């Protein structure tokens, strides 16, 4: 199924199956490697995962960046068409991470 940009924006702003703040580290691409994690608001709707930048007061923003060295509560996602690119996620507790992993598996 394909979506255009307007449809994706509409879906991302609607009711989600699960949403919350996670730290995300993208896989390196080209000559640019990202060494730290960025805090983002994630929304899972059906099998679509959206993320938004957030500010210190919890509103959507584009300026926050956090570097995490030890990551106690984390999981990763790889996609079938790019198995070598691993997206890393971390959260505030083991229970919180299990909730996300279970929600992603259900989707």
VEXKOLLUM-655572 format. One record per residue (C-alpha): residue number from 1; residue in one letter; x, y, z. Coordinates in steps of 0.001 Angstrom, whole numbers, plus 500000, padded with zeros to 6 digits. Each point is the difference from the previous one (the first is absolute). Layout:
N
+-----+-----+--------+--------+--------+
|   n | res |     c1 |     c2 |     c3 |
+-----+-----+--------+--------+--------+
| NUM |   a |      X |      Y |      Z |
...
+-----+-----+--------+--------+--------+
% end
This chain:
107
+-----+-----+--------+--------+--------+
|   n | res |     c1 |     c2 |     c3 |
+-----+-----+--------+--------+--------+
|   1 |   x | 500000 | 500000 | 500000 |
|   2 |   x | 501283 | 503457 | 499148 |
|   3 |   x | 499212 | 503289 | 501699 |
|   4 |   x | 500592 | 503559 | 498902 |
|   5 |   x | 501429 | 502615 | 502389 |
|   6 |   x | 496602 | 501485 | 500863 |
|   7 |   x | 498599 | 496571 | 500928 |
|   8 |   x | 503035 | 499211 | 502171 |
|   9 |   x | 499700 | 503291 | 501878 |
|  10 |   x | 496322 | 499322 | 500620 |
|  11 |   x | 500756 | 496476 | 501259 |
|  12 |   x | 502841 | 501191 | 502246 |
|  13 |   x | 497791 | 502559 | 501758 |
|  14 |   x | 497122 | 497594 | 500630 |
|  15 |   x | 499380 | 497526 | 502808 |
|  16 |   x | 502892 | 497580 | 500513 |
|  17 |   x | 500171 | 496416 | 501257 |
|  18 |   x | 502961 | 500993 | 502189 |
|  19 |   x | 502023 | 503144 | 500508 |
|  20 |   x | 502782 | 501191 | 502238 |
|  21 |   x | 503494 | 501404 | 500256 |
|  22 |   x | 502944 | 497833 | 498942 |
|  23 |   x | 503642 | 500771 | 499307 |
|  24 |   x | 500884 | 499097 | 496414 |
|  25 |   x | 503319 | 499431 | 498274 |
|  26 |   x | 499851 | 499705 | 496239 |
|  27 |   x | 502337 | 497704 | 498118 |
|  28 |   x | 502995 | 501729 | 498399 |
|  29 |   x | 499499 | 501065 | 496410 |
|  30 |   x | 502772 | 500858 | 497580 |
|  31 |   x | 502830 | 502021 | 501509 |
|  32 |   x | 497814 | 501338 | 502806 |
|  33 |   x | 499774 | 498002 | 503221 |
|  34 |   x | 497799 | 500927 | 502883 |
|  35 |   x | 501637 | 499250 | 503337 |
|  36 |   x | 497223 | 500904 | 502393 |
|  37 |   x | 496323 | 499489 | 500589 |
|  38 |   x | 497266 | 502530 | 499293 |
|  39 |   x | 496931 | 500173 | 502187 |
|  40 |   x | 496835 | 499733 | 497894 |
|  41 |   x | 496266 | 499546 | 500476 |
|  42 |   x | 499004 | 496796 | 498163 |
|  43 |   x | 496486 | 499056 | 498910 |
|  44 |   x | 499085 | 496522 | 498786 |
|  45 |   x | 496867 | 499799 | 497891 |
|  46 |   x | 499205 | 496602 | 498473 |
|  47 |   x | 503338 | 499058 | 498447 |
|  48 |   x | 501270 | 503571 | 499527 |
|  49 |   x | 502509 | 501517 | 502417 |
|  50 |   x | 500186 | 503809 | 500072 |
|  51 |   x | 502364 | 502163 | 502021 |
|  52 |   x | 500112 | 503649 | 500934 |
|  53 |   x | 502697 | 502225 | 501489 |
|  54 |   x | 499105 | 501319 | 503459 |
|  55 |   x | 501150 | 502894 | 502170 |
|  56 |   x | 500943 | 500058 | 503688 |
|  57 |   x | 496400 | 500827 | 500911 |
|  58 |   x | 498532 | 497113 | 498004 |
|  59 |   x | 498923 | 501836 | 496885 |
|  60 |   x | 501001 | 499077 | 496478 |
|  61 |   x | 503336 | 501698 | 499227 |
|  62 |   x | 503112 | 499572 | 497880 |
|  63 |   x | 502857 | 501015 | 502328 |
|  64 |   x | 500432 | 497252 | 502594 |
|  65 |   x | 502934 | 497585 | 499824 |
|  66 |   x | 501228 | 497609 | 502666 |
|  67 |   x | 503083 | 497813 | 500079 |
|  68 |   x | 499682 | 496726 | 501910 |
|  69 |   x | 503018 | 497816 | 500671 |
|  70 |   x | 498565 | 497128 | 502065 |
|  71 |   x | 496590 | 498858 | 498844 |
|  72 |   x | 498357 | 497735 | 502603 |
|  73 |   x | 496493 | 499660 | 498470 |
|  74 |   x | 500286 | 499625 | 496247 |
|  75 |   x | 498822 | 498097 | 496919 |
|  76 |   x | 500685 | 500186 | 496275 |
|  77 |   x | 498028 | 499770 | 496775 |
|  78 |   x | 501208 | 498930 | 496577 |
|  79 |   x | 497930 | 499961 | 496844 |
|  80 |   x | 499885 | 497158 | 497485 |
|  81 |   x | 501154 | 502149 | 497090 |
|  82 |   x | 502967 | 501405 | 502014 |
|  83 |   x | 501105 | 497295 | 502459 |
|  84 |   x | 503414 | 501596 | 500528 |
|  85 |   x | 498500 | 503289 | 501294 |
|  86 |   x | 499059 | 499703 | 503667 |
|  87 |   x | 497862 | 502639 | 501736 |
|  88 |   x | 500675 | 500111 | 503758 |
|  89 |   x | 497426 | 501101 | 502583 |
|  90 |   x | 500208 | 500476 | 503747 |
|  91 |   x | 497426 | 500896 | 502636 |
|  92 |   x | 499579 | 500828 | 503652 |
|  93 |   x | 499386 | 496493 | 501368 |
|  94 |   x | 500009 | 496321 | 499103 |
|  95 |   x | 496199 | 499853 | 500216 |
|  96 |   x | 499650 | 502984 | 497669 |
|  97 |   x | 502264 | 498335 | 497433 |
|  98 |   x | 498038 | 496718 | 500224 |
|  99 |   x | 496786 | 501938 | 499332 |
| 100 |   x | 501532 | 501518 | 496856 |
| 101 |   x | 501443 | 496721 | 498752 |
| 102 |   x | 496678 | 498208 | 500516 |
| 103 |   x | 498072 | 502787 | 498255 |
| 104 |   x | 502409 | 499894 | 497059 |
| 105 |   x | 499696 | 496218 | 499751 |
| 106 |   x | 496199 | 500246 | 499972 |
| 107 |   x | 500081 | 502571 | 497218 |
+-----+-----+--------+--------+--------+
% end
